[in-house]
Structures are given as structure tokens and as C-alpha cells.
């Protein structure tokens, strides 16, 4: 493997690691699983490049790999009850918030409480809804970019986003 290819891959890794980890964490709400999924994403990308594959848009390529890995994760967990998942995720969220977080103002506490509520409700959405909401509002992708990553039309993504937001609003009120 050429040194320049490795250096380029390291630059891509540095640029996209945090965003991919954040995306995975919001989707699986487990720091350990998010780390594993992020690592697996880069391993699959590296293997693809080593095999001679070419990538034009690394960001979309990496998020597509992550998306597929998360779908696989949901399939493996399909038998697990929603109550069990909610309890486990709530424990992870509580642990993450306790790790060195400083609560200085009432406003900050309210914002964090809303984030926790939204995270909890995301787990109650279907994987398709959860995925597009996370990609749009956490990762900042446009519906067009999401459609390219998922292989679905932009219209399908927009409708799914609209329905997911309506469902989330209902759950939060």
C-alpha cells in the first residue's frame, strides 16, 4: 500500500471520525457499540480501498457503510424487547451525562433534559424514521444527500422526515 494512500485515508479518518461516532451514538445510544460501529465503518472502507475500489465522496460513502452496519445491528436486536432497550439506553445516557458534565445554568439543564427526551423517543421510532431524523438533524445532511446514501428517492426521504417529526412531536407532548 502506498504511503500517500495511507496518509489520505488518515486525513479522511480525522475529518469524519467524530461525526460518524456521534451518528452511531445517537442511533444505538451505547458508547461501546458506537465505537465498534465507527471502527467497523473505517475497516470496511479501508478494505474496499485496498481492494482497488475508488470513492468520489468519502463522507457519503462512510455514512452509507455506517447506515448498513446500523441496519444489521437492528436486525440482530430485533428479538430484544423495546422495554429492555429503553432501560439499557436510559442507563447509558445517564452514565454519559454523569461523566464529567457540569450543569451550570437552569437553561442548560432544560436543554439537556430535552435532548434526553428526544433520544429516548428516537428509540421508539421505527429504524427508518430514526435513521433519517438522525442523519438530517444530528449529522446535518440534506434530504438529497440522505437519499444518495440510502438509495431511496429524495421524495421518500422528505416524506419520512415529515412523518417522523410529526410522530416525535406527538411523543414529546
N, C-alpha and C positions, 0 to 999 in steps of 0.2 A: 504494500500500500504506500502510495506516495505521501511524503511529508506534508505537501501542500493540501492534499485532500483531508488529512487528519486535522490540520490546523483550521481548515474551513469548517469541518464538522464541529470542532471545539467552539468556534465562533457562533455557529448555529445553536449549539447546546447552551452556551452562556446567554444568548439572546432570548431563547424560548423556554428555558427550564422553569423559571418562576411562573410564567403564565400557564404552562401545562400542569404544573403541580397544583396551582390554585384551581384550575378547571377540574382536575381529578378530585381534589379535596371537597369541592362543592358537590360533586356528583356522588361520591362514596362516603363522605363525612368520616373518614378514618385516615389519620395521618400516615399510618404504616401502609395501608392499601394505596393511598395516593402516591407515596414514594415509590412503591413497587410498580404501579401503573406507569408512572413517569419514566422510571428506569427502563421498563419493558418497551415503552414507546421509542426511546432512543436506541435501544438494542435492535429493534426491528428496522428502524431507519438505517442504522449503520450496516446491518446485514444486507439490506436492499442496495445500498450504495456500493458495498464491497462486491456484490454480485453483478455489478455493472449497470445498475439502474440509474436513471437520471431524474432529477427533480427540478422543476421550474419554480415552484412556490413552496418553500420549505415550511412556512407557517401552516398553510392549508394541509400539506402532506402530513405534518406531525399531528395536527389536530384530528385528521382523518384516522390515523393509526390509533390515537387515544380514544376516539369515538368507538372504534371497533372493539378495542380492549374493554371498554366500559360496558358495551353491549354484551360481550362474553361474560363479564363479571355479573351482570344482572341475570343472565341465563343460568349461571351456576347457583345463584342465590334464590332462584325462583321459588324453590320449595320452602324457603325460610318465611316465617310469618311476618306480617307488617308490624305487629306489636313488638316483636323481638328486634327488628331492625330499628324501629323508632327509639326503643330504650337504649340500644347499643350506640346509636348515633348521638343521642342526647348526652350520654356519658362522655363520648369523645369531645363533643362541643364544650361541655362543662370543663373537662380536663384542659382543653386548649385555651379556654378563656382564663383558667387559673394559672397557666404558665407565664408568669411574669407580666401579666397585664395590669396596667394601672388605671383605675377608674377615678378620674379627676372631677368630672362635672356630671350633673344630673342629665344634661343633654346627651352627653357621650353614653351614659348608661341606657338612656332611652333608645338611642341609635343601635347600640349593641343588642338590646333586647329585641328590637325589630329584626335585626339580622338573624338572630337565633330562631325567631318565629318563622321567618321566611325559609331558613334552612330546614327546619322541621317539616314545614308544609311541602317543601320541594320533594321530600321523601315520600309524601303521599300522592304525588302526581305520577302519572304513567312515565316510564322511562323516556318515551318520545317527547313528552311535554317538558320533563325535567332537563333533557338534553338541550333543546332549543332555547329554553329560558336561560340556562347557564351559559351557553355559547353567546347569546345575544347580550345579556345584561351583566354577566360576570367577566366574560372574555372580550366583549366589545366587538364581536363580529357582526357584519351586516347580514340581512336575510340572504342576499346573493352569495356571500362567502359561505354561509352555513349550507346553502343548497349545493354548492360545489363540493363541500366536504362530505355531505351525507348522500349525495347522488339523487336528491329529490328536487322537485321544481321549487323555484322561489315562491310561487303562489302557495304551495303546500306548506312551506316553512312559515310564511306570513300568517296563514290561517291557523296553523298550530300554535304560533306565538300568541295570537289574539285569544284563542280558546284557553290556552294555559294561563294567561294573565287574568282572564275572567274567573277562572277556577281558583287561582291563588287569592284574588280579591275576596271571593266568597269565603274561602277557608280562613282568611285573616280577619274577617269582620264578625 
